[in-house]
Amino acid sequence: MDTVKLATLSRDEILRGIILVGSFFLVFVSFGSSNLVFGLSSLFVAVFFLSILFWKGPMATDFTYILGRYSDNFAFYLDKGENYLCKSFNAKKKSEKVLVGVAYNFSLVMFFVVPIDLIFQELTKGENSLLLYQQFITWIIYVIESVFGIEVFIQGDYSTKLVYADMIDLEIVSECTGLHETVFLSMLILCFRGVKPLVRLKWAAYAVIFIFIENLIRIISSYPIVHTWEVSTWEKYHYFWWHTGQYALIMSIFVLWIMIVAGKPSNKSPKKSFVR
């Protein structure tokens, strides 16, 4: 294991981190805005900040550099926590250290990923708390179903209701967007220790795309299900997938990701021991 001297984050690096987090917050604000102009303005400001951070401007830097700096500094403090636990439980053998490490990583998920997911769900519990994104999903479904010759229209006070000529109407509320599941799966991948930061970021992006497509398929499948069977069958399917199936799928994907991607030697982070 290589010993690496790690410098603390500089003032500019901390400022870049604040701008990055602030940009993501503005994206969230834009998704939840009930005013189209305000929502698009927030999204534009977020893109502007990201451009001066990673493209052109006095603070422009390479994304991989800032990602590596923050990852190394987080790893330093997380490793200190794991070493403290090993000393506290007198874990000296390799098997004992592995056991402590597994418990430590599980605790990180429980005390970091789960609270973030719960906070996100609380912030978006309103039916139209992600209005701009809801309208986008509604429009995508409308276009796809229209291509297949389904007679569907977009109506409602917020343009989030799909009205069919031969089926019950569907209202795309915030819980229908799949963003809760997207946040949960991507955070599980991003917070998994021992894998290169860029690999985690790449697969978190894949997770976002996968959940987006899976969610569209889930909503669009309501039309053939209702016409093949009946509304009650679709309601049972919808309830099961919403409360159980979706998270069962997410955890299955995460376990497969650990086995196939995280377990691949070329994807693992180099063994380093950070010192100040």
N, C-alpha and C positions, 0 to 999 in steps of 0.2 A: 504494500500500500504506500503510495507516494504522499509525502508531507508537503502541503502547499501553504505558503503564507498568504492569508486572505486580508486584503485591505477593506476597511469599513466603507459603506456607501458614501460617496461624496455628496455635497449639497446639490450639485447639478443632477446627479443620478436619482436622488430622492425627489427632486422637482419633476424629473421625467416620469417617475413612477406615479406621482400625484396626477399629472396631466393624463397619463394613460388610464388610470382608474376613473378620473373625471370624465374622460371621453366615453368610456363604457357606460357610466351612469347616465350621460346625456342620451345615449342610444336607448337605454331603458326608458327614460323620460319620453322620448319621441314615440316609442311603441305604445305607451300608455296615455298619450295625449288625446283628448276628445276634440281638439281643434287641429284640423289638418295643417294649417299654416304654421302653428306653433310646433307641431310634431316634426314637420319637415325642416323647420328652422333649427330645431335641436339636433336633428340628424346631420344637417349641414355643418353646424358648429363642431360636432364631434368629429366629422371627417376632416374639417379644417385643422383641428388640434392634432389629429393623427398624422396629417400631412406635414406639419411643421416639426413633428416629433421624429418621423422616420423618412421624410422625403427632402424638403428644403426648408431652411431656416437656421437661425443661430444655434439652436439646440438639437438639430438633426443628428441622429446617430443610427448605427446599425442595429436592427431589431435583435439579431442573435447576440450582440454584445450586451444589451441591457437585460435580455432574458437570462444570459449566463451569469451576469453579476447578481441579479436578484436570486436566481436559483442557488448559486453558491453560498450566498449569505443566509438564505433560509436553511440550506442544508447544514451550515455551521451550527446554527442554534438547535435544529432538530437532532443532529448528531450528539450535541451536548446533552440533550434530554435523554436520548437513548443510552448514552454512556452512564449517565447518572442512575438510570433504572437498573442497568447491569450491575453497578456497584452496590446499589441498595439491596438487590436480591442475591448478591454474591454470585452472579452468573459468570463463571470463568471458562467453562467448556464451550466449544463451538455450538453444540446442540442447545445448551442453555441460552446462549446469546441469540440464537435464531428464534427460540421460543419467545424471549423477551421482545425481540424486534417485531415479530408478528403481532404480538399483543399491543405493542406501541403503535404500529401502523394502523391497526384496527381502531385504537383509541383516537388517533388523529382523524379518521373518517367520522367517527361518532361525534366528536366534539368540534369538528370544523365543517365537513361537507353537509351533514344532516342539519345543523342549525342554519346554514346558509339556505338550504332548500326550503326549510320551514319558514324562514323570514321572507323568502321570495314568494312562497305561497300566500303568506299573510298579506303582503303588499299587493298581490294581484288577485285577491279573493272576490273583488267586484266583477260583475258580469262583463263590463266593458273597460276593465283596467288595463287592457293591452289593445286598445281600440285600433290604432293604426295597423298593427300586425294582424288583428282579426279581419280588418277590411282587406288586407293583402291576401290572407288565406282564402277568404270568401271569393275574391276575384279569381284566384288561381283555380279553385274548384269549379267556378262558373265556366271558365274558359275550357278546362279539360272535359267537363260533362257536355258542354255545347258542341265540342268537336266530335263527341260520340253520338250526337243527335238527340241528346236528352233535352227536353223542353224545360228550361230552368231560368229563373229571373232573380235578380238581386233587388231586394226591397228592405223595408224596415227603417226606423228612425235614424239608425247609424250605418245603414247599408251593410249589415252583417247577417241578413236573413236570406236563405236560399228558398225560393218559392217554386214548387214543382207543379206541373199541370196534372200529374197522375200519382202524386205521393204526398205524404205529410211534409210540412215545411221544416227546414233545419235552421236553427239559430246558432251561429258560430260565436260562442262566448269565450272568455279568456281561457277557461279550462280546456277548450277544444283546440287550442293552438299548439299544444305539445311542448310549450316552452318550459314548463315545470320539469318534465322528463328530460328535456334537453340539458337543462342546468344540472340536474342530478347526475346524469351519465358523464357529461363532460368534466364535471368537478371530480368525480371518482377517478377518472383517467389522469387529470392534471395533478391530483394530489398523491398519486401512487409513487412512492419513493423508489429509487434504484434504477430508474429508466431515464435516458437522456431527455432533457427538457424539450428539444425540438421534436423528438419522437412523440412525446406526450401531447404536445401542442398539435402536431399533425393529426394524430388519432382522435383528439378531442374535436377537431374540425370535421373529421369523417363522421364522428358520432352526431354532430349537429345536422349534417346532411342526411344521415340515415334516419334519424328521428323525424326530420321534416318530411321525407318521402313516406315513411311508415305511417305518419299521422294523416297525410293526404289519402293514402290507400284506405286507411281505417274509415275516414269520413265518406269517401266516394263509394266504398263497398256497401254503404247503407242502401243505396238505390237497388242493386241486384238482390240484396237480402230481402228487402221488403217485397219486391215483386216475385221472388221465388218462393218465399214462405209467407210471412205476415209481419205486421208491425210488432207484435209481442215478441217474436223471435229476435228481431233486430234490437229491441229494448233489452232483452236478456244478454245478448251478445255485447251490446254497448256497455251495459253495467259491468259485466264480467271483465271486459278489456280495460275499462276505466279504472276499476278498483284493484284488479289482480293481474290480469294478463300483461299489461304494459310494464309494470315493475318486475314481473317475472322474466320478461324478455330482456329488460335492461340488465338485470343481475346475471342472466345467462351470457349476454354479450360481454359483460365486464369480466366474468370468469374465463371465457374463451380468450379475451384480450390478454389477460394475465398469462395464460398457458402458452399462447402462440406468439404474441408480440413482446410482452414484458420478459418472457423467459428466453428470448433469443439473445445469445451472447453479444451480438453486434449492436443491440439496442440498449444494453445496460450501461449505466454511467460508470466511468472509470473510478476505481477505488481510490479515494483521496481522503487524507486526514488534514482538515483545515486547522490552522493556528493563526492567532493574531500577531 
